[in-house]
Amino acid sequence: MDKTSNRLIIALDVPTIEDVTRIVDTVGDAVDCYKVGMEAFYGLGHTVLAQLASRNKKVFVDLKLHDIPTTVSKTVKALCQFSPAFITLHAAGGVKMLKAAMEEADLWAARTQRPRPKLLAITVLTSLGERDWVEIGYQSPIRESVLRMAVMCKEAGMDGVVAAPQEAAAIRALCGSDFLIVTPGIRLHPERNGDQTRTATPAQALKAGAHYLVIGRPVLSAESPRDEVKHILNSMDEYMEKAKG
């Protein structure tokens, strides 16, 4: 995971398979992993996973599973057949749900003799600010809630969490270097009308301790997605070089 290209994940939040193939083929070998979220998966079905597999790309299945333990574990089993690199679940589903998902993934790996996907728990969505958090009914600040969830997820056996860059450093301190941290909300430049409130630049996220960075809209809307990806990777490389020095 030393190469920065291995640490960048492009979010394929697009409505058609033509959009998927255009982005992936344009970006080419600059990126190895793509995130398939609700829009692409529910709109395009398994086709999008097959397209990525045919191009030897790793898949981050981001469906944010959140249901009773039995339902989530069966869903994880169904998703494993596509050999994704990552699957996301909501930490708010609780320890029983998280453990059931991990047990099912382990069983699948043992039965098929194939690597199981990494299971990542969603902490608090980056679209939520402190006022939103209070309106939902939580009394503790977002940061405190995220850290409590992260510790719970590690104890439940999760491989890591998805969390905003602002919480990454504290999670790293609490959960250790092997606990994966994936940060969405990555932006090279501030957005005035974006729906994510807790964002950061690639350098800020890496400095905070993130293993993987997820970026979608800036790449998808760029005139040249490949050039935008190269720009992002260059900014990541620059930070990594400075960190070494």
C-alpha positions as MATLAB code, in Angstrom:
seq = 'MDKTSNRLIIALDVPTIEDVTRIVDTVGDAVDCYKVGMEAFYGLGHTVLAQLASRNKKVFVDLKLHDIPTTVSKTVKALCQFSPAFITLHAAGGVKMLKAAMEEADLWAARTQRPRPKLLAITVLTSLGERDWVEIGYQSPIRESVLRMAVMCKEAGMDGVVAAPQEAAAIRALCGSDFLIVTPGIRLHPERNGDQTRTATPAQALKAGAHYLVIGRPVLSAESPRDEVKHILNSMDEYMEKAKG';
ca = [
       0.000    0.000    0.000;
       3.039    2.271   -0.328;
       2.043    3.543   -3.773;
      -0.369    6.439   -3.517;
      -2.371    5.033   -6.438;
      -3.221    2.065   -4.199;
      -4.559    4.441   -1.539;
      -6.961    6.373   -3.765;
     -10.488    5.046   -4.327;
     -12.756    6.643   -6.935;
     -16.465    6.754   -6.102;
     -18.557    5.720   -9.109;
     -21.705    7.621   -8.183;
     -23.079    7.547  -11.725;
     -26.437    6.494  -13.241;
     -25.431    4.473  -16.329;
     -23.053    1.677  -17.257;
     -21.751    3.914  -20.030;
     -20.667    6.418  -17.381;
     -18.942    3.644  -15.452;
     -16.952    2.383  -18.425;
     -16.103    5.918  -19.562;
     -14.652    6.880  -16.175;
     -12.779    3.617  -15.631;
     -11.360    3.460  -19.141;
     -10.385    7.132  -19.094;
      -8.616    6.897  -15.739;
      -6.963    3.673  -16.865;
      -4.130    2.288  -14.778;
      -3.859    5.382  -12.581;
      -6.267    3.899  -10.003;
      -6.851    0.290   -8.916;
      -9.997    0.540   -6.796;
     -13.501    1.931   -7.350;
     -16.337    2.455   -4.916;
     -19.758    1.231   -5.991;
     -22.404    2.887   -3.864;
     -26.174    2.777   -3.723;
     -26.835    4.773   -6.899;
     -24.692    2.580   -9.134;
     -25.499   -0.749   -7.458;
     -29.258   -0.315   -7.186;
     -29.502    1.327  -10.595;
     -27.179   -0.960  -12.545;
     -27.170   -4.139  -10.474;
     -24.451   -6.753  -10.727;
     -23.447   -5.473  -14.165;
     -21.313   -2.736  -12.657;
     -19.370   -5.254  -10.571;
     -18.799   -7.440  -13.623;
     -17.548   -4.465  -15.620;
     -15.001   -3.600  -12.959;
     -13.901   -7.213  -12.582;
     -13.379   -7.511  -16.343;
     -10.972   -4.573  -16.098;
      -9.101   -6.120  -13.133;
     -10.227   -3.413  -10.739;
     -10.788   -3.834   -7.020;
     -14.288   -3.075   -5.826;
     -15.376   -1.208   -2.710;
     -19.047   -2.160   -2.215;
     -20.484    0.735   -0.246;
     -24.078   -0.210    0.592;
     -23.830    0.770    4.257;
     -25.614   -2.349    5.470;
     -27.782   -1.744    8.519;
     -30.408   -4.282    9.579;
     -30.902   -7.164   11.964;
     -27.836   -9.461   12.251;
     -29.312  -12.333   10.216;
     -30.271  -10.117    7.298;
     -26.902   -8.374    7.215;
     -24.922  -11.615    7.461;
     -26.876  -13.132    4.557;
     -26.331   -9.981    2.519;
     -22.588  -10.144    3.180;
     -22.619  -13.776    2.028;
     -24.392  -12.769   -1.183;
     -21.940   -9.938   -1.855;
     -18.894  -12.110   -1.214;
     -19.560  -14.054   -4.414;
     -18.392  -10.973   -6.342;
     -15.058  -10.953   -4.458;
     -15.151   -7.299   -3.397;
     -12.113   -5.827   -1.671;
     -14.289   -3.950    0.832;
     -17.871   -4.014    2.144;
     -19.347   -1.327    4.381;
     -21.791   -1.652    7.272;
     -23.196    0.923    9.674;
     -21.581    0.871   13.102;
     -24.970    1.930   14.474;
     -26.184   -1.605   13.747;
     -24.411   -2.698   16.908;
     -21.914   -5.337   17.966;
     -24.158   -8.351   17.238;
     -24.733   -7.213   13.671;
     -21.049   -6.485   13.063;
     -19.915   -9.819   14.487;
     -22.527  -11.724   12.443;
     -21.251  -10.058    9.273;
     -17.632  -10.909   10.065;
     -18.475  -14.524   10.900;
     -20.237  -14.918    7.562;
     -17.324  -13.383    5.670;
     -14.885  -15.707    7.456;
     -17.050  -18.745    6.650;
     -17.171  -17.761    2.990;
     -13.394  -17.375    2.863;
     -12.824  -20.753    4.534;
     -15.290  -22.482    2.230;
     -13.968  -20.961   -1.004;
     -10.284  -20.637   -0.030;
     -10.383  -17.055   -1.260;
      -9.477  -13.858    0.600;
     -12.442  -12.411    2.412;
     -13.397   -8.774    1.836;
     -12.338   -6.222    4.395;
     -15.348   -5.156    6.466;
     -15.516   -1.458    7.264;
     -17.974    0.211    9.597;
     -19.494    3.602    8.827;
     -19.258    5.892   11.845;
     -20.935    9.275   11.237;
     -21.735   10.447    7.707;
     -19.597   13.361    6.539;
     -22.759   15.212    5.500;
     -23.721   15.628    9.165;
     -22.667   18.605   11.248;
     -23.078   19.107   14.981;
     -26.540   20.668   14.639;
     -27.719   17.749   12.491;
     -26.341   15.317   15.064;
     -28.322   16.972   17.861;
     -31.497   17.023   15.761;
     -31.214   13.261   15.271;
     -31.194   12.869   19.044;
     -27.558   12.362   20.014;
     -26.300   14.298   23.007;
     -22.555   13.729   22.716;
     -20.506   15.647   20.102;
     -19.790   13.951   16.778;
     -16.129   13.439   17.584;
     -16.887   11.670   20.850;
     -19.501    9.487   19.159;
     -17.149    8.555   16.317;
     -14.364    7.542   18.686;
     -16.698    5.437   20.788;
     -17.993    3.720   17.638;
     -14.462    3.092   16.356;
     -13.399    1.344   19.561;
     -16.599   -0.728   19.524;
     -15.954   -1.719   15.899;
     -12.405   -2.825   16.620;
     -13.593   -4.921   19.558;
     -16.245   -6.463   17.272;
     -13.538   -7.561   14.841;
     -14.026   -5.038   12.053;
     -11.054   -4.388    9.790;
     -11.562   -0.654   10.059;
     -13.942    2.267    9.788;
     -15.070    4.938    7.386;
     -14.702    8.284    9.119;
     -14.188   11.962    8.352;
     -10.597   13.231    8.209;
     -11.208   15.327   11.328;
     -11.510   12.169   13.447;
      -8.830   10.044   11.758;
      -5.881   10.967   13.983;
      -7.762   10.254   17.201;
      -9.025    6.929   15.812;
      -5.488    5.979   14.862;
      -4.263    6.769   18.376;
      -7.027    4.690   19.965;
      -7.181    1.742   17.575;
      -3.598    1.280   16.379;
      -1.782    1.306   13.069;
      -3.358   -1.873   11.660;
      -6.936   -0.634   12.019;
      -7.955    0.667    8.589;
      -9.276    4.204    8.233;
     -11.035    5.191    5.020;
     -11.849    8.871    4.626;
     -14.471   10.259    2.250;
     -15.078   13.959    1.750;
     -11.713   14.526    0.076;
     -11.526   17.803   -1.830;
      -8.638   19.604   -3.490;
     -10.575   22.849   -3.219;
     -13.442   23.973   -0.932;
     -16.997   23.485   -2.222;
     -19.603   26.154   -1.660;
     -22.611   23.994   -2.422;
     -21.408   20.527   -1.476;
     -23.402   18.232    0.807;
     -20.408   17.096    2.846;
     -19.580   19.358    5.758;
     -16.538   17.569    7.239;
     -14.071   17.551    4.348;
     -10.286   17.775    3.925;
      -7.565   17.902    1.313;
      -5.631   14.714    0.439;
      -2.614   15.944    2.420;
      -4.733   16.717    5.489;
      -6.338   13.262    5.408;
      -3.007   11.471    5.014;
      -1.461   13.517    7.803;
      -4.368   12.546   10.061;
      -3.593    8.860    9.485;
      -5.999    7.748    6.764;
      -5.077    4.572    4.890;
      -7.423    5.159    1.942;
      -8.964    8.306    0.474;
     -12.315    8.264   -1.337;
     -13.045   10.954   -3.900;
     -15.916   11.127   -6.361;
     -17.474   14.365   -7.550;
     -14.239   16.261   -8.357;
     -13.137   13.390  -10.624;
     -16.533   12.568  -12.127;
     -17.256   16.187  -13.041;
     -13.784   16.996  -14.357;
     -13.252   17.736  -18.036;
     -10.478   15.150  -17.928;
     -11.004   12.603  -15.114;
      -7.543   11.132  -15.673;
      -5.858   14.529  -15.360;
      -7.812   15.224  -12.174;
      -6.744   11.872  -10.727;
      -3.131   12.603  -11.651;
      -3.436   15.974   -9.914;
      -4.753   14.301   -6.767;
      -2.042   11.634   -6.817;
       0.619   14.299   -7.277;
      -0.660   16.151   -4.209;
      -0.556   12.886   -2.259;
       2.980   12.142   -3.476;
       4.137   15.622   -2.500;
       2.833   15.140    1.023;
       4.400   11.684    1.330;
       7.783   13.017    0.225;
       7.616   15.857    2.750;
       6.585   13.415    5.483;
       9.638   11.246    4.742;
      11.942   14.269    4.995;
];
